[in-house]
Amino acid sequence: MQESPPLDVLARADRAVRLPRLGGMARPTGVVIVSERHWAFAGRDGGITHGQMPASRRRLRRVPLLRGLAKLAGAFAPLARGEGVASTRERILLLGAVAAPAASFALPGRLGLLLGVALTAAMVIWLLRGRTLNLHGAEHRAIAAVERRQLCAAWAGAVRPSRFSERCGTNFAALVLPVTVVAERFWPLSTTMLTPIAVTLVSLALTMELWEAVQASPRRLVRALLLPGLGLQRLTTREPSLEETRLALRATAAVLEQEGI
């Protein structure tokens, strides 16, 4: 059953002086919006699912490198905990992708490479199937509407904030590849069975620190590092319909309401 429009929450948020920083994730069946403390999933069936973000992410936010890994782990909390957000089969696939470095290292030669390529392809197909690309654009639009205080106007379709976002995970993915290549080349320790996992974790942590620094920098030359990711978003997003934008705004309103807005 479809919930009534969350216009009261959106109107209060438009008038608010300060709002929490939001992120999100598109799914084939809906949109996840997260704050530092809460998350909400608005499904295409009209349902809303709520949850809390892991407390460890908040405890580690001042510890370099570890805070980045905690933030990455927290980003998948709705998938791991949210009923209706991801199926058991999808969770198993996600776990397989995380374990891929160790598994590929244990296999000889080309078998390890083929496993890595197969898992990567499976992840891409899983992430981008169905209406995910359109809902990805809707997620970005809803978050931009929060930052511009245009939530009610976006709900009405009077404005259409950008479907591209500098904080999108696509931008992170565009940075992590060159960082990983450099980390593998200059890895200072002797090679062991755990080296692929260690290199992966260090690369992810370093990329997160770089990503946060680039976003915070006012220098155009530094922010140019985001351009490859913004370019990739032309492939990973599609222009959302008003209905899809409203779906993302429902999830946004649910999170803001949990935040006391």
HUBELTA-V403689 format. One record per backbone hydrogen bond with DSSP energy under -0.5 kcal/mol. NH is the residue of the N-H (numbers start at 1). CO is the residue of the C=O. Records with the same first field share a line. If there is no record, write none. Layout:
NH: CO, CO
//
This chain:
3: 46
7: 5
10: 6
11: 7
12: 8
13: 9
14: 10
15: 11
16: 12, 13
23: 34
25: 32
27: 30
30: 27
31: 42
32: 25
33: 40
34: 23
35: 38
39: 51
40: 33
41: 49
42: 31
43: 41, 47
44: 29
46: 43
49: 41
51: 39
53: 37
57: 54
58: 54, 55
59: 55
60: 56
61: 58
63: 60
64: 62
66: 64
67: 63
69: 65
70: 66
71: 67
72: 68
73: 69
74: 70
75: 71
76: 72, 73
77: 74
80: 76
81: 77
82: 78
83: 81
85: 82
86: 82
91: 87
92: 88
93: 89
94: 90
95: 91
96: 92
97: 93
98: 94
99: 95
100: 96, 97
103: 99
104: 100
105: 101
106: 102
107: 103
111: 108
112: 108, 109
113: 109
114: 110
115: 111
116: 112
117: 113
118: 114
119: 115
120: 116
121: 117
122: 118
123: 119
124: 120
125: 121
126: 122
127: 123
128: 124
129: 125, 126
132: 129
135: 131
136: 132
137: 133
138: 134
139: 135
140: 136
141: 137
142: 138
143: 139
144: 140
145: 141
146: 142
147: 143
148: 144
149: 145, 146
150: 145
154: 150
155: 151
156: 152
157: 153
158: 153
159: 153
168: 165
171: 168
172: 168
173: 169
174: 170
175: 171, 172
176: 172
177: 173
179: 175
180: 176
181: 177
182: 178
183: 179
184: 180
185: 181
186: 182
187: 184
195: 192
198: 194
199: 195
200: 196
201: 197
202: 198
203: 199
204: 200
205: 201
206: 202
207: 203
208: 204
209: 205
210: 206
211: 207
212: 208
213: 209
214: 210
215: 211
216: 212
217: 213
223: 219
224: 220
225: 222
226: 223
227: 224
230: 226
231: 227
232: 228
233: 229
234: 231
235: 232
236: 232
237: 233
238: 133
245: 241
246: 242
247: 243
248: 244
249: 245
250: 246
251: 247
252: 248
253: 249
254: 250
255: 251
256: 252
257: 253
258: 254
259: 255
260: 257
261: 256
//
